């Protein structure tokens, strides 16, 4: 690994971070909250300072054209970490402790949506920053930089796939910068559309901006202390259900449908069909359970069930009700979804539907080989055979995913003296979902956790958002071979 390459890329990334942090300043100016300008200016200056220091050690832009995959992974990991640290500065200014500031920042930028806030008596600029940080993190801040920075040139492909979620690399346009630009164009247009519809449905304009940012990113932060439940509107719920569903779909697939004008491509995609079927089945099951309890009428049961199922599967973490109060049977259905995740190439986190499909196909093949050990059973996805190298990578990913989950759940459960908090708190942060059960449920707060538990959750959020790949790569001694 060559540090000069890392500094060159990081210098460009930090320069862009300094620009985006200025956005909440406009909100502070609009609401004439002059004091709220200071923390974002300070954060922007910190990013510019890091950029300047990196430039001192960097080479020319052209040197990035032969950046290696290990170096790209390092840039991605370091960029997320530094962005989270810089993003924590405004929270410090508004009175949060250092560990809580970092927790809230990481939760936002990784689009987890788990909050430590116990009071919502903060300036609007801070709530705008919470949601905007999720929106930037939703499709990957690195992808944004590739889209707007032609200096990355050939290096863009290495960095795009170092950050892009999912087990496969899908290129939808000839040049990677155009690919990133196309994805972000869809992302931006759909976000604007949701803002308009939420405003027309009666949501305040500021809340419409914040909730739309958090919806399309699969984030879950809301400026309302009771999340979406606080708006008391089924129409708002259904608007968000629609856009959350879109947020969980592969954006490359949607762009392909748009280019070819063939919606049938959606239903030819194995992952999209499975994703839709999971949502349908779980929504119906939970709706029937809620209806039988007699708490909701049938329409409200359907609305509540569909909202929570989609919110959890795309790892948004919004809440239209306090599902912590549900009976165990309904909560268990939601708990299963904690281990699912959205489609690869979407804004959502988690294990991803494509890996769930692979896991079942892999297990089916191994069972068949017990009866026919000499037979060849290729594993196919969308009628394409998955190479053995990719199969090994996916198996390793799934193993490490559950290993990290089990280890962190074990430690948190001991520290908090609660198996429910340990298990659900671990998977909800590793999967970038947001709320869990018990005291860290949808109307609760992670502030009640021990500082060590918070640190574990912070690490889980970072590892989950980075899709384990940079994290696992950095565990190998060869990764740190400095040249």
C-alpha positions in Angstrom: 0.0 0.0 0.0 1.3 3.4 -1.0 0.4 6.2 1.4 0.9 8.9 -1.2 -2.1 7.5 -3.1 -4.2 7.4 0.0 -3.4 11.1 0.8 -4.2 12.1 -2.8 -7.6 10.5 -2.8 -8.4 11.6 0.8 -7.5 15.2 -0.1 -10.3 15.2 -2.7 -12.8 13.5 -0.5 -12.2 15.9 2.4 -12.6 18.9 0.1 -16.1 17.7 -0.9 -17.0 16.9 2.7 -16.2 20.5 3.6 -18.7 21.7 1.0 -21.6 19.5 1.9 -21.3 20.4 5.6 -22.2 24.0 4.6 -25.7 23.0 3.6 -27.2 23.2 7.2 -25.8 26.8 7.4 -28.5 27.8 4.8 -31.1 26.3 7.1 -29.8 28.2 10.1 -29.8 31.4 8.1 -33.4 30.8 6.8 -34.6 30.4 10.4 -32.4 33.2 11.6 -30.7 30.9 14.1 -27.3 32.6 13.9 -25.7 30.5 16.7 -26.3 27.3 14.7 -24.0 28.5 11.9 -20.9 28.2 14.1 -20.6 24.4 14.5 -21.0 23.7 10.8 -18.5 26.3 9.8 -16.1 24.8 12.3 -16.7 21.3 10.9 -16.2 22.5 7.4 -12.9 24.2 8.4 -11.7 21.0 10.0 -12.4 19.1 6.8 -10.6 21.7 4.7 -7.6 21.5 7.2 -7.4 17.8 6.8 -7.6 18.2 3.0 -4.8 20.8 3.1 -2.6 18.5 5.2 -3.3 15.5 2.9 -2.3 17.7 -0.1 1.0 18.4 1.5 1.7 14.6 1.3 -0.1 13.8 -1.9 1.1 13.6 -5.5 -0.6 14.7 -8.7 -4.2 13.6 -9.5 -3.0 11.5 -12.4 -1.3 9.1 -9.9 -4.7 7.8 -8.9 -5.2 6.1 -12.2 -3.3 3.0 -11.1 -4.7 2.9 -7.6 -4.9 -0.7 -6.3 -7.9 -2.4 -4.8 -6.4 -2.5 -1.3 -5.6 1.2 -1.5 -9.2 1.9 -2.7 -10.6 -0.1 0.2 -8.4 1.9 2.6 -9.6 5.2 1.1 -13.2 4.1 1.5 -12.7 3.0 5.1 -10.7 6.1 6.2 -13.1 8.4 4.4 -16.2 7.0 6.2 -14.3 7.2 9.6 -13.1 10.7 9.1 -16.5 11.9 7.8 -18.1 10.4 10.9 -15.6 12.2 13.2 -16.2 15.5 11.4 -19.9 15.0 11.4 -19.8 14.6 15.2 -18.6 18.2 15.7 -22.0 19.9 15.4 -23.5 17.5 18.0 -20.7 18.4 20.4 -21.6 22.0 20.0 -25.3 21.3 20.7 -24.4 19.8 24.1 -24.0 16.0 23.4 -21.2 14.1 25.1 -18.2 13.0 22.9 -19.4 9.4 22.8 -23.0 10.3 22.1 -21.9 12.8 19.4 -19.9 10.1 17.7 -22.8 7.6 18.0 -25.3 10.0 16.5 -22.9 11.0 13.7 -22.0 7.4 12.8 -25.7 6.3 13.0 -26.6 9.1 10.5 -23.8 8.7 8.0 -24.1 4.9 8.0 -27.9 5.3 7.6 -28.6 3.2 10.7 -31.1 5.6 12.4 -30.4 4.5 16.0 -30.5 7.6 18.1 -29.2 8.6 21.5 -31.5 11.6 21.7 -33.8 11.7 24.7 -35.0 15.3 24.0 -35.8 16.8 20.6 -35.4 20.4 21.8 -32.6 21.3 19.4 -32.3 23.8 16.5 -33.7 22.9 13.1 -30.2 23.0 11.5 -29.1 20.0 13.6 -32.1 17.9 12.6 -31.5 18.9 9.0 -27.9 17.7 9.4 -29.0 14.4 10.9 -31.2 13.6 7.9 -28.9 15.1 5.3 -26.0 13.0 6.6 -28.2 9.9 6.1 -29.1 11.0 2.6 -25.4 11.4 1.7 -24.5 8.1 3.2 -27.5 6.3 1.5 -25.9 5.7 -1.9 -22.4 6.1 -0.5 -20.5 9.4 -0.1 -17.7 7.9 -2.2 -20.0 7.3 -5.1 -21.0 10.9 -5.0 -17.4 12.0 -5.2 -16.8 9.8 -8.1 -19.8 11.3 -9.9 -18.6 14.8 -9.5 -14.8 14.4 -9.5 -13.5 13.6 -13.0 -10.0 13.6 -11.5 -10.5 10.1 -10.2 -10.6 8.9 -13.8 -9.7 5.2 -14.0 -9.4 4.9 -10.2 -13.2 5.5 -10.0 -14.0 1.9 -10.8 -11.8 0.6 -8.0 -13.4 3.0 -5.5 -16.9 2.5 -6.7 -16.9 -1.2 -6.2 -14.9 -0.8 -3.0 -18.0 1.0 -1.6 -20.9 -0.2 -3.6 -23.1 -2.7 -1.7 -23.8 -6.2 -2.9 -21.8 -9.3 -3.9 -21.6 -8.5 -7.6 -20.4 -5.6 -9.7 -23.0 -4.3 -12.1 -22.1 -1.7 -14.7 -25.0 0.0 -16.3 -23.2 2.6 -18.4 -19.8 2.3 -20.2 -18.0 4.7 -17.8 -18.1 4.4 -14.0 -18.5 8.1 -13.5 -21.6 8.1 -15.7 -22.9 5.1 -13.7 -22.5 6.9 -10.4 -24.1 10.1 -11.9 -27.0 8.1 -13.3 -27.7 6.5 -9.9 -27.5 9.8 -8.1 -29.8 11.4 -10.7 -32.5 8.8 -9.9 -31.8 9.2 -6.2 -32.2 13.0 -6.4 -35.4 13.0 -8.5 -37.2 10.4 -6.3 -36.2 12.4 -3.2 -37.7 15.6 -4.6 -40.9 13.8 -5.6 -41.3 12.4 -2.1 -40.8 15.9 -0.6 -43.6 17.3 -2.8 -46.0 14.5 -2.0 -45.4 14.6 1.8 -46.0 18.3 1.8 -49.2 17.9 -0.2 -50.3 15.2 2.4 -50.1 17.8 5.2 -46.6 17.3 6.5 -44.7 20.6 7.4 -42.1 21.4 4.6 -39.1 21.1 6.9 -40.2 17.7 8.1 -41.0 16.7 4.5 -37.3 17.4 3.6 -35.9 15.6 6.6 -38.1 12.5 6.4 -37.6 12.3 2.6 -33.8 12.4 3.1 -34.1 9.6 5.6 -36.6 7.5 3.6 -34.6 7.3 0.3 -31.4 6.6 2.2 -32.9 3.8 4.3 -31.9 5.9 7.3 -34.9 6.4 9.7 -34.0 9.7 11.4 -37.1 11.9 11.8 -37.4 15.4 13.3 -40.5 14.3 15.2 -39.8 12.6 18.6 -42.4 9.9 17.8 -41.1 9.2 14.3 -43.8 8.8 11.7 -46.4 7.9 14.4 -46.4 11.5 15.5 -48.0 12.7 12.2 -51.2 10.6 12.8 -51.8 10.2 9.0 -52.3 7.0 7.1 -51.8 8.9 3.8 -48.3 9.9 4.9 -47.6 6.3 5.9 -48.6 5.0 2.5 -46.6 7.7 0.7 -43.5 6.6 2.7 -44.3 2.9 2.2 -44.1 3.5 -1.6 -40.8 5.4 -1.4 -39.3 3.0 1.1 -40.1 0.2 -1.2 -38.2 2.0 -4.0 -35.3 2.7 -1.7 -34.9 -1.0 -1.2 -34.7 -1.8 -4.9 -31.4 -2.1 -6.8 -30.9 1.4 -8.3 -29.0 0.0 -11.2 -32.0 -2.2 -12.1 -34.3 0.7 -11.9 -32.0 2.7 -14.2 -32.0 -0.2 -16.6 -35.8 -0.3 -16.6 -35.9 3.5 -17.3 -33.4 3.2 -20.2 -35.1 0.3 -21.9 -38.7 1.4 -21.0 -39.4 -2.2 -20.0 -40.9 -2.7 -16.5 -40.9 -6.4 -17.2 -37.1 -6.4 -16.3 -38.1 -6.0 -12.7 -40.1 -9.2 -12.6 -37.4 -11.1 -14.4 -34.9 -10.2 -11.7 -34.7 -13.0 -9.1 -33.8 -10.7 -6.2 -36.6 -8.1 -6.9 -39.2 -10.9 -7.0 -37.9 -12.4 -3.7 -37.8 -9.0 -2.1 -41.4 -8.2 -3.1 -42.6 -11.7 -2.0 -41.0 -11.4 1.5 -42.6 -8.0 2.0 -46.0 -9.3 0.9 -46.0 -12.5 3.0 -44.7 -10.8 6.2 -47.1 -7.9 5.8 -50.1 -10.2 5.5 -49.0 -12.4 8.5 -48.3 -9.4 10.8 -51.6 -7.7 9.7 -53.6 -10.8 10.6 -51.9 -11.0 14.0 -52.6 -7.3 14.7 -56.2 -7.6 13.5 -56.8 -10.6 15.7 -55.6 -8.7 18.7 -58.5 -6.3 18.2 -56.3 -3.2 18.6 -56.6 -2.1 14.9 -59.3 -2.3 12.3 -58.3 -4.2 9.1 -57.1 -1.2 7.1 -55.0 0.1 10.0 -53.6 -3.4 10.6 -52.6 -3.6 6.9 -51.1 -0.1 7.0 -49.2 -0.7 10.2 -47.9 -4.1 9.1 -46.8 -3.0 5.6 -45.1 0.1 7.0 -43.1 -1.7 9.7 -42.2 -4.6 7.4 -40.8 -2.4 4.7 -39.1 0.0 7.2 -37.2 -3.0 8.7 -36.4 -4.8 5.5 -34.9 -1.8 3.9 -33.2 -0.9 7.2 -34.9 2.5 7.5 -36.0 2.1 11.1 -39.0 4.5 10.9 -41.9 3.7 13.2 -45.6 4.3 12.6 -46.4 2.6 15.9 -44.5 1.5 19.0 -44.0 -2.1 17.9 -42.3 -2.8 21.2 -45.9 -3.1 22.6 -46.8 -5.8 20.1 -47.4 -9.4 21.1 -44.4 -11.7 20.9 -45.7 -13.5 17.8 -45.8 -10.3 15.7 -42.5 -9.1 17.0 -40.9 -12.4 16.0 -41.8 -11.8 12.4 -40.1 -8.4 12.6 -37.1 -9.9 14.3 -36.6 -12.4 11.4 -36.5 -9.4 9.0 -33.6 -7.9 11.0 -31.5 -10.6 9.3 -32.6 -9.9 5.8 -31.9 -6.5 4.4 -32.7 -4.8 1.1 -31.6 -5.6 -2.4 -27.9 -5.3 -3.4 -27.2 -2.0 -5.1 -30.0 -0.2 -3.1 -29.7 2.4 -0.3 -30.6 -0.2 2.3 -28.1 -2.1 4.5 -28.2 -5.6 6.1 -27.3 -9.0 4.8 -29.1 -8.3 1.4 -31.7 -10.4 -0.2 -29.3 -11.7 -2.9 -27.2 -13.4 -0.2 -30.3 -14.9 1.4 -31.2 -16.4 -2.0 -27.7 -17.7 -2.4 -27.7 -19.2 1.1 -30.8 -21.2 0.4 -29.5 -22.4 -3.0 -26.2 -23.3 -1.4 -27.8 -25.3 1.3 -30.1 -27.0 -1.2 -27.0 -28.0 -3.3 -25.2 -29.4 -0.3 -28.2 -31.5 0.7 -28.4 -32.8 -2.9 -24.7 -33.7 -2.9 -25.2 -35.9 0.2 -27.4 -38.2 -2.0 -25.4 -37.6 -5.2 -21.8 -36.8 -4.2 -20.4 -37.0 -7.8 -23.0 -34.8 -9.4 -22.4 -31.2 -10.4 -24.9 -28.7 -9.2 -24.1 -25.2 -10.3 -25.6 -22.3 -8.3 -27.3 -19.8 -10.6 -28.6 -16.3 -10.1 -30.8 -14.8 -12.8 -29.9 -17.8 -14.9 -26.2 -17.0 -14.7 -23.8 -19.5 -13.0 -22.1 -18.0 -10.0 -18.3 -18.6 -10.2 -16.7 -20.6 -7.4 -14.5 -17.7 -6.3 -17.7 -15.6 -5.8 -19.3 -18.5 -3.9 -16.4 -18.6 -1.5 -16.5 -14.9 -0.9 -20.2 -14.9 -0.2 -19.9 -17.9 2.2 -17.0 -16.1 4.0 -19.1 -12.9 4.2 -22.1 -14.7 5.7 -19.9 -16.5 8.2 -18.1 -13.3 9.4 -21.4 -11.4 9.4 -23.0 -13.8 11.9 -19.7 -14.2 13.8 -19.5 -10.4 14.4 -23.2 -10.4 15.3 -22.8 -13.3 17.8 -19.7 -11.8 19.4 -21.1 -8.3 19.8 -24.5 -9.7 21.0 -22.7 -11.8 23.7 -20.7 -8.8 25.0 -23.6 -6.3 25.0 -25.9 -8.8 26.7 -23.4 -9.3 29.5 -22.8 -5.5 29.9 -26.5 -4.6 29.8 -27.7 -7.7 31.7 -30.3 -8.3 29.0 -30.2 -10.9 26.2 -33.0 -9.0 24.3 -31.0 -5.8 24.3 -27.8 -7.7 23.4 -29.2 -9.7 20.5 -31.5 -7.0 19.0 -29.1 -4.2 19.7 -26.3 -6.0 17.9 -28.2 -7.0 14.8 -29.9 -3.7 14.4 -26.6 -1.8 14.4 -24.7 -4.3 12.3 -27.6 -4.4 9.8 -27.9 -0.6 9.9 -31.6 -0.9 10.9 -32.1 1.5 13.8 -34.5 0.7 16.5 -34.5 -2.7 18.3 -36.6 -4.1 21.2 -36.9 -3.3 24.9 -35.4 0.0 26.1 -33.8 0.6 22.7 -37.1 0.2 20.9 -38.7 2.6 18.4 -39.7 5.1 21.1 -36.6 4.4 23.2 -33.1 5.6 23.0 -29.6 4.1 22.9 -28.5 6.7 25.4 -29.4 4.2 28.2 -26.6 1.8 27.1 -23.2 1.6 28.8 -20.4 3.5 27.0 -18.7 0.3 26.1 -22.0 -1.0 24.5 -22.2 2.2 22.6 -18.7 1.8 21.2 -19.5 -1.8 20.1 -22.6 -0.5 18.4 -20.6 2.2 16.7 -18.1 -0.4 15.4 -21.0 -2.6 14.2 -22.6 0.3 12.3 -19.3 1.1 10.5 -18.6 -2.5 9.7 -22.1 -3.1 8.5 -22.2 -0.1 6.2 -18.8 -0.9 4.8 -20.2 -4.4 3.9 -17.3 -6.1 5.9 -15.0 -6.1 2.9 -12.6 -3.2 3.9 -12.8 -4.3 7.5 -11.8 -7.9 6.7 -9.1 -6.8 4.3 -7.6 -4.6 7.0 -7.3 -7.6 9.3 -4.7 -9.2 6.9 -1.0 -8.3 7.6 -0.3 -7.8 3.9 -2.8 -5.0 3.8 -0.5 -2.8 5.9 2.5 -3.4 3.7 3.7 0.2 3.3 5.7 1.0 0.2 
